[in-house]
Amino acid sequence: MEDMPGKSSKIPAEYLAEEILNGFNEYRARFGKYTSEAPRLFAERNWQQTQINHLERLRVYKRVLRELCAGLREKLGEDQSNPDIWKSIKSFYQNLIIDKPDSELAETFFNSTIRKSFPGLSIDENLMFVQEGHQPKELKINLELLNIYPSAMGLEKIIRKILEDYDFGVPFMDKEQDIQYLINSVQEVILTRYKVAPETETQILKSVFYRNKAAYLIGRTYLGHKWMPFIIPIANGPKGIFVDTLIFDPDMMSHLFSFTRSYFMVEAKVPSQVVGFLHDVIPHKKTHELYNAIGFNKHGKTLLYRDFLRHLSQSQDKFEVAPGVKGMVMTVFALPSLNLVFKIIKDHFEPPKNMTRAEVRDKYRLVSWHDRVGRMADTHEFEDFAIPLDRISEELKNELKNTVNSLLRVEGDKLIIKHLYTERKMIPLNVFLEDCETEEGIPVIEDYGRAILQLAQANIFPGDMLTKNFGLTRQKRVVFYDYDEIEFLEAMNFREKPKAETYEQIYASEPWYTIAKNDVFPEDFKRWMIGREDLRSHFIEYHNDLFDPVYWQSIQNLLKAGELIHAFPYPEEIRFRPEEKI
Ligand SMILES: Nc1ncnc2c1ncn2[C@@H]1O[C@H](COP(=O)(O)OP(=O)(O)OP(=O)(O)O)[C@@H](O)[C@H]1O
């Protein structure tokens, strides 16, 4: 063994590097086991277990890491924060993972390990993979990952062959009708507009993407001058498997991979190759978002951080307090040129907020584990996040000092923030509604109500539903981002207001009836949900159900009966069949 600098006198660095690699392999094996069960659970329509597996898979990383790091800390003893030893471990580890098909994930795993084992570590390229190790993993497409259908086969034969190749082990409800629906869609969208040359082809990833109650095939057709990507959603209803629709719209495709959706279960032995294909098919999405979407959210976080560092070095603007109404629980700031916000839990909350910092963190964790149904933003959690002091505006410096001082320290020319969340930057809904035209506002407020109802169907009650707690995405979709008052819908008690009968009751300045902590009176929502006169009446009429306690109770009853309500990540109108035919 080559004599490495600073080799531990007690346990050789080589051994510790192997131990970290074993931890990584353990994580990959356990992650892979949950992923590999997705096709069977889909075939069995076992949605309960699908949900459990989704949650368990999200927990694997931390669980493996916790055990590994406890062992490492014990073995390293006083050497836990000896940079020479870690440098040596990194060097051995780098050699061990060099030929791994998922070495980029293994690097991220190393970073997590050292951050949890080395007290007081600051970002250091010698000790961590701040940038990618050897050679950056090229996002190359491997043709072996694809099923290929030459155009010369003819449309109908291609479609038949696709439905044969992707065998879910369950009979189709009506395969002939599915084939006809698919032919019609292709004719409508492609063949009426483009002439497909016979020497071209259609490619579909062999790996199927599973999420909730659906499976998705992802592919593209070469039209002779450009690729036309598509997604085929497939569902398994009580009468069998069926193709639910065919998606060509790039925005819809992109939304399927949105930061507001849960991660897919998909076999990806070489993640960079699957991401490479997705990158070509959905060019809008950044690489870190695609890694997140296929379940490697820790590596997604690494890439997000690398993007952040690059962005910082290429921009000059200053971090500012985020526009909109300031939070009572979170201090939120942003860099105008960057598509992210940074959220820190305040040191003290003003009444009526009376939760603790730990409780707020629990709520954020709940959201990251829960099905976000396209209506809640995913967050990444960072510890000891460094920002150059000269990039922070004076106003923000004061705001940070006044609200989160206990989490700040200065190291050289950097401000280090002990704990923060990053989240996609959106336009706060209240800001948008302040000066939009009526016609622009109408679809947005309709979507606001829809967002609340879809969250309810996923067993989430936002608690505080004011427009300031929702944001608008690039695609003008309304997304909830204020999690500190979130509750499970099942825990709420939706009530009608008792009718005042006596003189005292009618003229009482305070409610004369008792109100329990989880009581909710939906008819009150009318008073404060939408302030603008020109939008208010439309909202109240359009979302009449929102103000009816019986409607909320009916959603609770469905949830109590164990119903997993599937939130379709595409509009109802594009589905091939109405719900009653399924
Ligand atoms: N993802 C985001 N994109 C853009 N702005 C955001 C985002 N998240 C938060 N903000 C801004 O920061 C403000 C405070 O954020 P947030 O609602 O999460 O804090 P809070 O302290 O939980 O709020 P509250 O006082 O309602 O509990 C928002 O009103 C909005 O203006």
The ligand as a MOL file (V3000), in Angstrom:
LIG
                    3D

  0  0  0     0  0            999 V3000
M  V30 BEGIN CTAB
M  V30 COUNTS 31 33 0 0 0
M  V30 BEGIN ATOM
M  V30 1 N -40.6830 29.7930 -3.1780 0
M  V30 2 C -40.8440 31.0960 -3.0480 0
M  V30 3 N -40.7390 31.9190 -4.1230 0
M  V30 4 C -40.8830 33.2580 -3.9850 0
M  V30 5 N -41.1270 33.8720 -2.8240 0
M  V30 6 C -41.2370 33.1130 -1.7220 0
M  V30 7 C -41.1100 31.6980 -1.7640 0
M  V30 8 N -41.2640 31.2160 -0.5180 0
M  V30 9 C -41.4890 32.2870 0.2710 0
M  V30 10 N -41.4730 33.4360 -0.4410 0
M  V30 11 C -41.6750 34.8080 0.0600 0
M  V30 12 O -41.3550 34.8310 1.4310 0
M  V30 13 C -42.5090 35.1300 2.2200 0
M  V30 14 C -42.5000 34.3160 3.4860 0
M  V30 15 O -42.4330 32.9310 3.1530 0
M  V30 16 P -43.2880 31.8420 3.9280 0
M  V30 17 O -44.7380 32.0700 3.6540 0
M  V30 18 O -42.7460 30.5180 3.5810 0
M  V30 19 O -42.9210 32.2400 5.4270 0
M  V30 20 P -43.7020 32.0210 6.7670 0
M  V30 21 O -42.9170 32.6660 7.8110 0
M  V30 22 O -43.9600 30.5710 6.9220 0
M  V30 23 O -45.0700 32.8030 6.4930 0
M  V30 24 P -46.3050 32.9670 7.5130 0
M  V30 25 O -46.0310 34.1750 8.2970 0
M  V30 26 O -47.4810 33.1230 6.5970 0
M  V30 27 O -46.3410 31.6920 8.3090 0
M  V30 28 C -43.6950 34.8110 1.3040 0
M  V30 29 O -44.8230 35.5600 1.6440 0
M  V30 30 C -43.1350 35.1940 -0.0580 0
M  V30 31 O -43.2430 36.5770 -0.2660 0
M  V30 END ATOM
M  V30 BEGIN BOND
M  V30 1 1 1 2
M  V30 2 1 2 3
M  V30 3 2 2 7
M  V30 4 2 3 4
M  V30 5 1 4 5
M  V30 6 2 5 6
M  V30 7 1 6 7
M  V30 8 1 6 10
M  V30 9 1 7 8
M  V30 10 2 8 9
M  V30 11 1 9 10
M  V30 12 1 10 11
M  V30 13 1 11 12
M  V30 14 1 11 30
M  V30 15 1 12 13
M  V30 16 1 13 14
M  V30 17 1 13 28
M  V30 18 1 14 15
M  V30 19 1 15 16
M  V30 20 2 16 17
M  V30 21 1 16 18
M  V30 22 1 16 19
M  V30 23 1 19 20
M  V30 24 2 20 21
M  V30 25 1 20 22
M  V30 26 1 20 23
M  V30 27 1 23 24
M  V30 28 2 24 25
M  V30 29 1 24 26
M  V30 30 1 24 27
M  V30 31 1 28 29
M  V30 32 1 28 30
M  V30 33 1 30 31
M  V30 END BOND
M  V30 END CTAB
M  END
